[in-house]
Amino acid sequence: MDLVRETVLRRRMVEEQIRRRGIRDERVLSVMEEVPRHLFIPKEIRHLAYADDPLPIGEGQTISQPYIVAEMTAALRLSGTEKVLEIGTGSGYQTAILARLCRELVTIERLPSLSADAQRRLATMDIGNVMFVVGDGSLGSPGHAPFDRILSAAASPSVPAPWISQLSDGGIIVLPVGERHEQELTRVTLRSGRTETEALGGCRFVPLVGLYGFHS
């Protein structure tokens, strides 16, 4: 993709699909203007990279539409000092966004091929604050806990108990909660051992497969 055209398309994506729809976190908007989304999409559909749609990335998985990436990232309320856990590395696009907005990021993917591809992409972008893990994301990553923030790019029937146990006090989890084909984007905040839950709107994500998610 031509560099000038790609830059124009990316800026238009941020202005029309994200800012005009109410996302006001300037750090999130700035990073999404910088990260080249087309590099995270299969070449045969790369011309669709800046459309307002989720796209297939192989292995039955998708890259979320730009607005959803921005909404979930903004909902984490990142200041730049946090240690973050991402569930579902996927293409690595959300990973690249988060890495530029936090201090340290651990990202888990159950499919080794996707994790390897994402790791290669981020290496070319000189992003060095990310640890890649292959495994059951519903279990979190107890060896790297506690986390200040947890973001899940896969839908769960409920908030997995291990995530709450790995969250620091005052920490935030953002995830889709619901059935396989229809969910509510949800923000959970842990305060003094108790969780506070906010509904952020309807959404549709691939299922979280694992012990504390869907079983197949």
Secondary structure by P-SEA (a helix, b strand, c coil): ccaaaaaaaaaaaaacccccccccaaaaaaaaacccccccccccccccccccbbbbcccccccccaaaaaaaaaaaccccccbbbbcccccaaaaaaaaacccbbbbbbccaaaaaaaaaaaaaaccccbbbbbccccccccccccccbbbbcbbbccccaaaaaaccccbbbbbbbcccccccbbbbbbcccbbbbbbccccccccccccccccc
